[in-house]
Amino acid sequence: MSDSSVPPPAVPPQNQQQRSGCLTALMAIAGIFMLLPGLCALLFGGMFALEGGKIASDIVPLIFLGLVVGIGGVALIWAAIKGRKAPDQPGTGP
């Protein structure tokens, strides 16, 4: 028979690989640099849209590429910030 008053054994927390602070900073800086092409794409795309609505077909792929690189920069900054978590303190978890 089992004794219901004895709590189950504690499960050890999973070891998560911690990134170094230097890698997090490099990711954030690279993300900021990647935002610049996205900003240029928004600027030039907006200029062409306001001037007459006609965008030369030669520049559309460059605007699209700049937007994709800018979105990648946002994702990289988000991963740098959200990926770095403080270690859990004993007794603070659920």
C-alpha positions as CSV (number, residue, x, y, z in Angstrom):
1,M,0.0,0.0,0.0
2,S,1.1,3.5,-0.5
3,D,1.1,6.3,2.0
4,S,-0.7,9.4,0.6
5,S,0.9,11.7,3.1
6,V,4.3,11.4,1.5
7,P,4.8,14.0,-1.3
8,P,6.1,12.7,-4.6
9,P,9.8,13.2,-5.3
10,A,10.8,16.6,-6.7
11,V,11.5,16.7,-10.4
12,P,14.8,18.4,-11.1
13,P,14.5,21.5,-13.4
14,Q,15.7,21.0,-16.9
15,N,19.0,22.6,-17.7
16,Q,18.5,25.3,-20.3
17,Q,21.5,26.5,-22.2
18,Q,22.1,30.1,-21.2
19,R,23.4,32.5,-23.8
20,S,26.2,34.8,-22.8
21,G,25.5,38.5,-22.5
22,C,28.0,39.2,-25.3
23,L,26.0,37.1,-27.7
24,T,22.8,38.8,-26.7
25,A,24.3,42.2,-27.3
26,L,25.7,41.1,-30.7
27,M,22.3,39.8,-31.7
28,A,20.7,43.1,-30.7
29,I,23.3,45.2,-32.5
30,A,23.0,43.1,-35.7
31,G,19.2,43.5,-35.5
32,I,19.5,47.2,-35.3
33,F,21.7,47.3,-38.4
34,M,19.2,45.1,-40.2
35,L,16.5,47.6,-39.4
36,L,18.2,50.2,-41.6
37,P,17.4,48.6,-45.0
38,G,13.8,48.2,-43.8
39,L,13.6,51.9,-43.0
40,C,15.0,52.8,-46.4
41,A,12.5,50.5,-48.1
42,L,9.7,52.2,-46.2
43,L,11.0,55.6,-47.1
44,F,11.5,55.0,-50.8
45,G,8.3,52.9,-51.1
46,G,6.4,55.7,-49.4
47,M,8.0,58.4,-51.6
48,F,7.1,56.6,-54.8
49,A,3.5,55.9,-53.5
50,L,3.0,59.6,-52.7
51,E,4.5,61.0,-55.9
52,G,2.1,59.4,-58.3
53,G,1.4,55.8,-57.4
54,K,3.6,54.4,-60.1
55,I,6.7,52.5,-58.9
56,A,9.3,51.5,-61.5
57,S,9.2,47.8,-61.7
58,D,13.0,47.7,-61.3
59,I,12.8,49.0,-57.7
60,V,10.0,46.8,-56.4
61,P,12.2,43.8,-55.7
62,L,14.7,46.0,-53.8
63,I,11.9,47.5,-51.7
64,F,10.6,44.0,-51.0
65,L,14.1,42.8,-50.1
66,G,14.6,45.8,-47.8
67,L,11.3,45.1,-46.0
68,V,12.2,41.4,-45.5
69,V,15.7,42.3,-44.1
70,G,14.0,44.8,-41.7
71,I,11.5,42.2,-40.5
72,G,14.5,39.8,-40.0
73,G,16.1,42.6,-37.9
74,V,13.0,42.9,-35.7
75,A,12.9,39.1,-35.3
76,L,16.6,39.1,-34.3
77,I,16.1,41.8,-31.7
78,W,13.0,40.0,-30.4
79,A,15.0,36.7,-30.1
80,A,17.8,38.5,-28.3
81,I,15.5,40.0,-25.7
82,K,13.1,37.1,-25.2
83,G,15.7,34.4,-25.4
84,R,17.6,35.6,-22.4
85,K,15.7,34.5,-19.2
86,A,16.7,34.9,-15.6
87,P,17.2,31.6,-13.8
88,D,14.3,30.4,-11.7
89,Q,14.7,31.1,-8.0
90,P,14.0,28.1,-5.8
91,G,10.5,28.3,-4.3
92,T,9.2,30.9,-6.7
93,G,7.8,28.5,-9.3
94,P,4.3,27.0,-9.3
